[in-house]
Amino acid sequence: MSTTAESAVGHDELAVLKLLALEGGLAGDVKISCSHLADRLDASNQTASRRLQRLESAALLERDTVSDGQWVAITDDGERALHAEYEDYRRIFEADSEVELQGTVTSGMGEGRHYISLSGYQRQFEDRLGYEPFPGTLNVDLRAESVRRRSAVSSLDPVPIDGWEDDDRTYGPAVCYAATIETADGQTYENAHTIAPERTHHDEDQLEIIAPEKLRDELELADDDHVTISVGDRE
């Protein structure tokens, strides 16, 4: 989604997206007219049409205009936007806010071991997370519904890891979130954190987790094992 498109989508457009979802737009194409939408919004036909155009430009919905209206479907990006709104309200009204993600263990490329071991990051991990991570990450392939739900993590309080540089190169910032891991047989591990570069849309279907111990050994995990990760604010 482009910056220009993002800037054109505000609360008014998200309200339209919510109405379309209530009309069935998450399940597939729904037929709607600008006059019907205008009545629901208590706005003019032109205003309703303009908001649909903005949502389409931002790739939050797809539409096909026909002689007596238009067929509209909410895209994956649109569903993620609605999930983010939902999680904001969850955080307002529910005291214990956390996001539950599910996936399967997979082998990584080994890059996590290298970066986590760098001194510029290590010092911050010890200071801000309270431990020196095992030199490697537990990699999880998220299920499709958890990929959509992952956007809600941004409403939680992160632990920022600052960027730094040495004589050779500059290393970017990252964000960590407290996490608890539960295996299919009920084992749990609480003192862990998700970690990702401080950039949006970074490998949304992949989750990397760090901890003081090697999580594969501690939880007796192998590739393709199912895990549930509860990401949330830890006291």
C-alpha positions in Angstrom: 0.0 0.0 0.0 1.5 3.3 -1.0 1.9 6.2 1.4 -0.4 8.4 -0.7 -3.1 5.7 -0.6 -2.7 5.2 3.2 -3.0 9.0 3.8 -6.3 9.0 1.9 -7.9 6.3 4.2 -9.1 7.6 7.6 -11.9 6.8 10.1 -14.6 7.7 7.5 -13.3 5.1 5.1 -12.8 2.5 7.8 -16.5 3.0 8.8 -17.4 2.2 5.2 -15.2 -0.9 5.3 -17.0 -2.0 8.5 -20.4 -1.5 6.9 -19.3 -3.6 3.9 -18.1 -6.3 6.2 -21.4 -6.3 8.0 -23.1 -6.7 4.6 -21.0 -9.9 4.0 -17.9 -8.4 2.2 -15.5 -10.6 4.1 -17.1 -13.8 2.7 -17.0 -12.8 -0.9 -18.5 -10.3 -3.4 -21.5 -8.4 -2.3 -23.6 -6.2 -4.5 -24.2 -2.6 -3.2 -25.3 0.7 -4.7 -23.9 4.1 -3.8 -27.4 5.3 -2.8 -27.8 2.4 -0.4 -24.4 3.0 1.1 -25.1 6.8 1.3 -28.3 6.1 3.3 -26.4 3.9 5.7 -23.8 6.6 6.1 -26.3 9.5 6.2 -24.2 11.1 3.5 -24.5 12.0 -0.2 -24.0 9.6 -3.1 -20.9 11.5 -4.1 -19.4 11.1 -0.6 -20.2 7.4 -0.6 -18.6 6.9 -4.0 -15.5 8.9 -3.0 -14.9 6.7 0.1 -15.2 3.6 -2.0 -12.7 4.9 -4.5 -10.3 5.7 -1.6 -10.6 2.2 -0.2 -10.1 0.7 -3.7 -7.0 2.9 -4.3 -5.6 1.7 -0.9 -6.1 -1.9 -2.0 -8.5 -2.5 0.9 -11.3 -3.6 -1.3 -11.9 -4.7 -4.9 -15.0 -3.7 -6.9 -16.6 -4.2 -10.2 -19.1 -1.7 -11.4 -22.3 -2.9 -13.2 -25.4 -1.1 -14.6 -27.4 -1.3 -11.4 -24.6 -1.0 -8.8 -21.3 -2.6 -8.0 -19.9 -5.8 -6.7 -17.5 -5.3 -3.8 -15.2 -7.6 -1.9 -12.9 -6.8 1.0 -9.2 -7.8 0.4 -6.8 -9.4 2.8 -5.3 -5.9 3.5 -8.8 -4.7 4.2 -9.4 -7.5 6.6 -6.1 -6.8 8.4 -7.2 -3.1 8.7 -10.5 -4.2 10.4 -8.6 -6.6 12.7 -6.3 -3.8 13.8 -9.4 -1.7 14.6 -10.9 -4.6 16.5 -7.7 -5.1 18.5 -7.6 -1.4 19.5 -11.1 -1.7 20.9 -10.2 -5.0 22.6 -7.3 -3.2 24.3 -9.6 -0.4 25.5 -12.3 -2.7 27.0 -10.2 -5.7 28.1 -7.7 -5.3 30.9 -5.5 -8.2 29.9 -4.6 -7.5 26.3 -2.8 -10.2 24.3 -2.7 -11.6 20.8 -2.8 -15.4 20.3 -1.0 -16.7 17.2 -0.8 -20.2 16.0 1.7 -21.9 13.6 4.1 -24.7 13.1 7.8 -24.9 13.9 10.2 -24.6 10.9 13.9 -24.5 10.2 15.3 -21.0 9.6 18.2 -19.9 7.4 20.5 -19.4 10.3 20.6 -15.6 10.1 19.1 -15.2 13.6 22.1 -16.8 15.2 24.4 -14.3 13.6 22.5 -11.2 14.3 21.5 -12.0 17.9 25.1 -12.7 18.8 26.3 -9.3 17.7 27.5 -7.2 20.6 25.4 -4.1 19.7 22.3 -6.1 20.1 23.5 -8.3 22.9 24.0 -5.4 25.3 20.5 -4.2 24.7 18.9 -7.6 25.1 20.6 -8.0 28.5 19.5 -4.5 29.6 16.0 -4.4 28.2 14.9 -8.0 28.1 16.8 -9.1 31.2 18.7 -12.0 29.7 21.2 -13.0 27.1 19.4 -14.9 24.4 20.4 -18.3 23.1 22.3 -17.6 19.8 19.4 -18.5 17.5 15.7 -18.1 17.0 12.7 -20.4 17.1 11.1 -20.0 13.7 7.3 -20.4 13.3 5.2 -20.5 10.1 2.0 -18.8 11.0 -1.4 -20.1 10.0 -3.4 -17.9 7.6 -5.7 -16.6 10.3 -2.8 -15.7 12.5 -1.1 -13.8 9.7 -4.1 -11.6 9.5 -4.3 -11.4 13.3 -0.6 -10.4 13.6 -1.3 -6.8 12.8 -3.0 -6.5 16.2 0.4 -6.9 17.9 1.2 -3.3 16.9 -1.4 -2.2 19.5 0.7 -3.7 22.3 3.7 -2.1 24.1 7.0 -3.1 22.4 10.5 -3.4 23.8 12.5 -1.3 21.3 16.0 -2.4 20.2 17.9 0.5 18.8 19.9 0.4 15.6 23.7 0.8 15.8 26.8 0.7 13.7 30.4 -0.5 13.8 33.4 0.1 11.5 31.9 -2.1 8.8 28.2 -1.4 8.5 25.0 -0.1 10.1 22.5 -2.4 11.8 18.9 -1.6 11.9 16.5 -1.3 14.8 14.2 -4.1 15.9 11.1 -4.5 18.1 10.5 -7.3 20.7 7.2 -8.3 22.4 6.9 -10.5 25.4 5.6 -14.0 24.5 4.6 -17.3 26.0 4.8 -20.5 24.0 2.6 -23.5 24.4 3.1 -26.8 22.7 0.4 -29.2 21.5 1.0 -31.4 24.6 0.5 -28.5 27.0 4.1 -27.6 27.8 4.6 -23.8 28.3 7.6 -21.4 28.2 7.0 -17.9 29.5 10.3 -16.0 29.4 10.5 -15.4 25.6 10.1 -12.6 23.1 9.2 -12.2 19.5 11.7 -10.2 17.5 11.4 -8.5 14.1 13.1 -5.7 12.2 11.4 -2.3 12.8 9.8 -2.4 9.4 6.2 -3.0 8.5 5.2 -6.1 6.4 8.4 -8.0 7.3 7.8 -11.7 6.5 4.3 -11.5 8.0 3.8 -15.3 7.8 7.1 -15.9 9.7 7.5 -15.4 13.4 10.9 -15.4 15.2 11.2 -16.0 18.9 14.2 -15.6 21.2 14.7 -16.8 24.8 17.5 -17.5 27.3 17.5 -21.2 26.4 17.3 -23.2 23.2 13.5 -23.5 22.8 13.6 -26.6 20.6 15.4 -28.5 23.4 13.4 -27.0 26.3 10.1 -27.8 24.7 11.2 -30.9 22.7 10.1 -29.3 19.5 10.8 -30.6 15.9 9.8 -29.2 12.5 6.1 -29.2 11.8 5.2 -29.3 15.5 2.2 -27.0 16.3 2.7 -24.2 18.8 0.5 -21.4 20.2 2.3 -18.1 20.9 0.5 -15.6 23.3 2.0 -12.2 22.7 1.1 -9.6 25.3 2.1 -7.0 27.9 4.0 -8.7 30.7 4.0 -7.3 34.2 
